[in-house]
Amino acid sequence: MPESSHALKKPLLGDSAYNRLKQSTTVLLPAAGALYFALAQIWHLPKAEEVVGSLAALNTFLGVVLGVSTRSYNRSDTKYAGIIEVEETPDVKNLKITLNEATPALENQPEVLFRVDSSSTGETPIIQP
């Protein structure tokens, strides 16, 4: 994006960190808690409730971090391939497409999302989360 027009808003977590955290929160920690609880009952391992309770508390906290990260992503410009700026005069409507620097080749994408900035027309841009 040009420096003069719009600053990119970045999400809280990058793709890799988000995916690892999501995998841990949705699969690994619950599985570890269930495994320890089951083995503790069979083998009389110590402090089953404390271990499982701690894992559940950690999992809940990480779920909140994921929620904040998702909200941050939805409010960022990362999900957009770029911006379409609308400039309207009485005679003509011009559309200027500016790609974000990190946008991969558009022809290789199954779909592409652009943010529309029609502020020069006096209209409020509509951005759907």
Backbone as CSV, one residue per row, in Angstrom:
resi,resn,N_x,N_y,N_z,CA_x,CA_y,CA_z,C_x,C_y,C_z
1,MET,0.835,-1.177,0.000,0.000,0.000,0.000,0.878,1.238,0.000
2,PRO,0.471,2.267,-0.632,1.248,3.488,-0.586,1.252,4.059,0.820
3,GLU,2.423,4.655,1.174,2.545,5.184,2.520,1.521,6.273,2.799
4,SER,1.194,7.031,1.782,0.341,8.185,1.997,-1.133,7.834,2.176
5,SER,-1.570,6.683,1.655,-3.006,6.454,1.698,-3.474,5.707,2.939
6,HIS,-3.074,4.452,3.141,-3.629,3.657,4.241,-2.520,2.854,4.904
7,ALA,-2.504,2.844,6.213,-1.567,2.007,6.948,-2.215,0.642,7.145
8,LEU,-1.418,-0.412,6.979,-1.944,-1.761,7.177,-2.122,-2.035,8.664
9,LYS,-3.296,-2.567,9.010,-3.531,-3.032,10.367,-3.184,-4.509,10.378
10,LYS,-2.389,-4.938,11.377,-1.956,-6.332,11.433,-2.676,-7.057,12.564
11,PRO,-2.916,-8.364,12.377,-3.588,-9.145,13.428,-2.639,-9.445,14.586
12,LEU,-3.222,-9.880,15.697,-2.465,-10.201,16.901,-1.482,-11.344,16.662
13,LEU,-1.920,-12.418,16.029,-1.072,-13.585,15.765,-0.934,-13.799,14.264
14,GLY,0.228,-14.291,13.851,0.412,-14.682,12.459,-0.267,-16.008,12.192
15,ASP,-0.338,-16.393,10.925,-1.009,-17.642,10.539,-0.444,-18.865,11.247
16,SER,0.873,-18.988,11.263,1.510,-20.166,11.843,1.244,-20.268,13.346
17,ALA,1.414,-19.165,14.059,1.179,-19.164,15.503,-0.290,-19.440,15.804
18,TYR,-1.177,-18.835,15.036,-2.616,-19.047,15.240,-2.965,-20.518,15.032
19,ASN,-2.467,-21.114,13.944,-2.789,-22.523,13.647,-2.245,-23.462,14.712
20,ARG,-1.020,-23.219,15.216,-0.462,-24.063,16.282,-1.270,-23.915,17.565
21,LEU,-1.624,-22.679,17.900,-2.400,-22.446,19.111,-3.792,-23.073,19.006
22,LYS,-4.402,-22.970,17.838,-5.729,-23.558,17.646,-5.670,-25.080,17.770
23,GLN,-4.655,-25.687,17.176,-4.485,-27.146,17.267,-4.293,-27.573,18.718
24,SER,-3.482,-26.814,19.452,-3.246,-27.134,20.865,-4.516,-26.997,21.682
25,THR,-5.270,-25.938,21.420,-6.461,-25.649,22.210,-7.621,-26.586,21.903
26,THR,-7.765,-26.961,20.652,-8.919,-27.781,20.279,-8.653,-29.281,20.354
27,VAL,-7.389,-29.690,20.262,-7.101,-31.125,20.216,-6.122,-31.571,21.305
28,LEU,-4.930,-30.996,21.326,-3.867,-31.524,22.175,-4.144,-31.414,23.674
29,LEU,-4.489,-30.230,24.154,-4.723,-30.085,25.602,-5.925,-30.894,26.088
30,PRO,-7.058,-30.872,25.403,-8.159,-31.725,25.863,-7.790,-33.217,25.845
31,ALA,-7.049,-33.635,24.817,-6.641,-35.040,24.735,-5.679,-35.394,25.861
32,ALA,-4.748,-34.502,26.158,-3.796,-34.752,27.245,-4.521,-34.847,28.584
33,GLY,-5.493,-33.965,28.800,-6.263,-34.006,30.040,-7.051,-35.299,30.180
34,ALA,-7.707,-35.705,29.104,-8.492,-36.950,29.135,-7.586,-38.157,29.348
35,LEU,-6.429,-38.163,28.682,-5.498,-39.277,28.829,-4.985,-39.377,30.257
36,TYR,-4.551,-38.237,30.823,-4.020,-38.280,32.190,-5.097,-38.705,33.182
37,PHE,-6.296,-38.183,33.003,-7.371,-38.537,33.930,-7.665,-40.033,33.865
38,ALA,-7.732,-40.587,32.662,-8.008,-42.022,32.517,-6.878,-42.869,33.104
39,LEU,-5.628,-42.492,32.786,-4.496,-43.257,33.311,-4.368,-43.110,34.826
40,ALA,-4.704,-41.947,35.344,-4.636,-41.738,36.793,-5.630,-42.638,37.513
41,GLN,-6.797,-42.852,36.912,-7.795,-43.726,37.519,-7.336,-45.194,37.472
42,ILE,-6.729,-45.578,36.360,-6.290,-46.975,36.207,-5.048,-47.266,37.035
43,TRP,-4.055,-46.364,36.981,-2.755,-46.609,37.599,-2.556,-45.868,38.922
44,HIS,-3.586,-45.198,39.379,-3.512,-44.444,40.635,-2.394,-43.404,40.615
45,LEU,-2.332,-42.658,39.500,-1.352,-41.575,39.381,-1.792,-40.408,40.269
46,PRO,-0.833,-39.610,40.736,-1.168,-38.556,41.701,-1.883,-37.353,41.076
47,LYS,-2.707,-36.716,41.903,-3.307,-35.413,41.627,-4.013,-35.310,40.271
48,ALA,-4.840,-36.275,39.949,-5.553,-36.272,38.665,-6.435,-35.038,38.521
49,GLU,-7.184,-34.704,39.563,-8.074,-33.541,39.479,-7.284,-32.251,39.308
50,GLU,-6.156,-32.127,39.998,-5.336,-30.927,39.898,-4.733,-30.777,38.500
51,VAL,-4.227,-31.884,37.965,-3.616,-31.842,36.628,-4.672,-31.510,35.573
52,VAL,-5.794,-32.207,35.596,-6.848,-31.983,34.608,-7.455,-30.593,34.780
53,GLY,-7.637,-30.157,36.016,-8.145,-28.805,36.259,-7.201,-27.743,35.740
54,SER,-5.905,-27.950,35.933,-4.904,-27.008,35.420,-4.913,-26.970,33.901
55,LEU,-5.002,-28.135,33.285,-5.072,-28.180,31.816,-6.337,-27.499,31.296
56,ALA,-7.448,-27.688,31.991,-8.703,-27.051,31.583,-8.605,-25.528,31.710
57,ALA,-7.979,-25.045,32.797,-7.808,-23.599,32.987,-6.901,-23.024,31.894
58,LEU,-5.803,-23.712,31.609,-4.898,-23.272,30.547,-5.618,-23.268,29.201
59,ASN,-6.389,-24.300,28.939,-7.115,-24.404,27.679,-8.137,-23.274,27.536
60,THR,-8.814,-22.942,28.627,-9.782,-21.841,28.600,-9.080,-20.523,28.301
61,PHE,-7.946,-20.283,28.941,-7.184,-19.059,28.700,-6.747,-18.981,27.234
62,LEU,-6.226,-20.080,26.704,-5.784,-20.081,25.305,-6.962,-19.896,24.351
63,GLY,-8.125,-20.402,24.726,-9.325,-20.164,23.922,-9.669,-18.685,23.856
64,VAL,-9.484,-17.982,24.959,-9.718,-16.530,24.969,-8.702,-15.834,24.071
65,VAL,-7.439,-16.247,24.142,-6.406,-15.666,23.266,-6.777,-15.896,21.805
66,LEU,-7.261,-17.093,21.484,-7.698,-17.366,20.111,-8.855,-16.467,19.705
67,GLY,-9.800,-16.257,20.607,-10.926,-15.375,20.309,-10.477,-13.949,20.043
68,VAL,-9.558,-13.452,20.872,-9.024,-12.097,20.678,-8.266,-12.023,19.359
69,SER,-7.495,-13.071,19.058,-6.745,-13.100,17.808,-7.674,-13.114,16.599
70,THR,-8.750,-13.877,16.669,-9.714,-13.929,15.573,-10.344,-12.562,15.356
71,ARG,-10.709,-11.927,16.446,-11.289,-10.583,16.342,-10.273,-9.601,15.761
72,SER,-9.026,-9.708,16.195,-7.955,-8.854,15.685,-7.763,-9.076,14.182
73,TYR,-7.786,-10.343,13.756,-7.649,-10.667,12.335,-8.796,-10.074,11.525
74,ASN,-10.013,-10.230,12.032,-11.178,-9.713,11.309,-11.173,-8.199,11.206
75,ARG,-10.504,-7.530,12.125,-10.405,-6.071,12.074,-9.155,-5.589,11.344
76,SER,-8.300,-6.512,10.937,-7.049,-6.135,10.277,-7.226,-6.073,8.767
77,ASP,-6.186,-5.617,8.104,-6.185,-5.579,6.648,-5.562,-6.839,6.051
78,THR,-5.111,-7.753,6.898,-4.429,-8.959,6.436,-5.298,-9.819,5.536
79,LYS,-6.597,-9.882,5.817,-7.472,-10.746,5.027,-7.750,-10.187,3.643
80,TYR,-7.385,-8.927,3.417,-7.645,-8.297,2.126,-6.423,-8.394,1.220
81,ALA,-6.665,-8.644,-0.056,-5.593,-8.653,-1.050,-5.153,-7.231,-1.361
82,GLY,-5.993,-6.282,-1.047,-5.684,-4.880,-1.306,-6.901,-4.026,-1.085
83,ILE,-6.863,-2.868,-1.692,-7.948,-1.909,-1.517,-8.384,-1.390,-2.880
84,ILE,-9.668,-1.178,-3.012,-10.215,-0.530,-4.203,-10.685,0.846,-3.752
85,GLU,-10.028,1.866,-4.285,-10.395,3.243,-3.952,-11.321,3.775,-5.036
86,VAL,-12.435,4.330,-4.613,-13.434,4.863,-5.540,-13.332,6.378,-5.523
87,GLU,-13.079,6.936,-6.679,-13.064,8.390,-6.831,-14.124,8.741,-7.867
88,GLU,-15.082,9.524,-7.429,-16.202,9.831,-8.310,-16.271,11.331,-8.550
89,THR,-16.386,11.683,-9.807,-16.619,13.067,-10.203,-17.965,13.087,-10.910
90,PRO,-18.487,14.257,-11.215,-19.765,14.291,-11.922,-19.718,13.571,-13.278
91,ASP,-18.541,13.510,-13.886,-18.424,12.918,-15.216,-18.043,11.442,-15.234
92,VAL,-17.278,11.007,-14.232,-16.712,9.661,-14.305,-16.479,9.098,-12.896
93,LYS,-16.498,7.774,-12.808,-16.155,7.078,-11.573,-14.875,6.292,-11.848
94,ASN,-13.829,6.564,-11.083,-12.555,5.868,-11.236,-12.362,4.892,-10.085
95,LEU,-11.887,3.704,-10.407,-11.551,2.702,-9.406,-10.052,2.462,-9.470
96,LYS,-9.387,2.610,-8.335,-7.946,2.388,-8.262,-7.716,1.179,-7.363
97,ILE,-7.078,0.138,-7.902,-6.804,-1.079,-7.141,-5.353,-1.057,-6.701
98,THR,-5.150,-1.179,-5.390,-3.805,-1.229,-4.825,-3.665,-2.533,-4.076
99,LEU,-2.677,-3.344,-4.460,-2.450,-4.631,-3.807,-1.567,-4.463,-2.584
100,ASN,-1.844,-5.257,-1.544,-0.956,-5.301,-0.384,0.347,-5.950,-0.814
101,GLU,1.419,-5.572,-0.167,2.742,-6.110,-0.515,2.803,-7.625,-0.381
102,ALA,2.150,-8.183,0.644,2.247,-9.618,0.928,1.271,-10.454,0.116
103,THR,0.531,-9.855,-0.804,-0.472,-10.594,-1.562,0.199,-11.524,-2.566
104,PRO,-0.101,-12.832,-2.507,0.431,-13.752,-3.508,-0.225,-13.489,-4.866
105,ALA,0.317,-14.090,-5.900,-0.211,-13.896,-7.255,-1.713,-14.163,-7.284
106,LEU,-2.464,-13.189,-7.744,-3.926,-13.296,-7.744,-4.426,-14.448,-8.612
107,GLU,-3.742,-14.715,-9.690,-4.214,-15.766,-10.595,-4.122,-17.157,-9.975
108,ASN,-3.387,-17.287,-8.874,-3.261,-18.582,-8.200,-4.225,-18.733,-7.026
109,GLN,-5.040,-17.726,-6.773,-5.953,-17.743,-5.637,-7.347,-18.191,-6.067
110,PRO,-8.022,-19.031,-5.246,-9.386,-19.438,-5.595,-10.383,-18.285,-5.442
111,GLU,-10.096,-17.374,-4.525,-10.925,-16.180,-4.364,-10.066,-15.100,-3.724
112,VAL,-10.472,-13.852,-3.944,-9.711,-12.715,-3.445,-10.685,-11.716,-2.836
113,LEU,-10.302,-11.143,-1.694,-11.141,-10.178,-1.002,-10.448,-8.818,-0.998
114,PHE,-11.158,-7.785,-1.434,-10.648,-6.420,-1.424,-11.484,-5.580,-0.483
115,ARG,-10.851,-4.595,0.140,-11.565,-3.606,0.935,-11.885,-2.452,0.002
116,VAL,-13.098,-1.924,0.094,-13.522,-0.822,-0.762,-13.492,0.466,0.052
117,ASP,-12.794,1.461,-0.470,-12.731,2.771,0.170,-13.403,3.772,-0.751
118,SER,-14.612,4.139,-0.396,-15.328,5.117,-1.207,-15.439,6.441,-0.470
119,SER,-14.469,6.698,0.419,-14.533,7.911,1.232,-14.450,9.176,0.381
120,SER,-13.818,9.109,-0.794,-13.733,10.299,-1.633,-15.068,10.632,-2.281
121,THR,-16.039,9.702,-2.215,-17.358,9.961,-2.797,-18.323,10.497,-1.750
122,GLY,-17.850,10.554,-0.507,-18.733,10.988,0.561,-19.515,9.843,1.162
123,GLU,-19.336,8.616,0.627,-20.026,7.443,1.148,-19.151,6.767,2.183
124,THR,-19.771,6.079,3.099,-19.029,5.318,4.096,-18.721,3.947,3.521
125,PRO,-17.423,3.515,3.581,-17.107,2.179,3.062,-17.829,1.106,3.862
126,ILE,-18.289,0.080,3.174,-18.961,-1.038,3.828,-17.983,-2.182,3.910
127,ILE,-17.633,-2.582,5.130,-16.708,-3.677,5.344,-17.432,-4.717,6.174
128,GLN,-17.569,-5.904,5.627,-18.257,-6.963,6.350,-17.231,-7.846,7.014
129,PRO,-17.439,-8.185,8.317,-16.478,-9.036,9.028,-16.496,-10.459,8.521
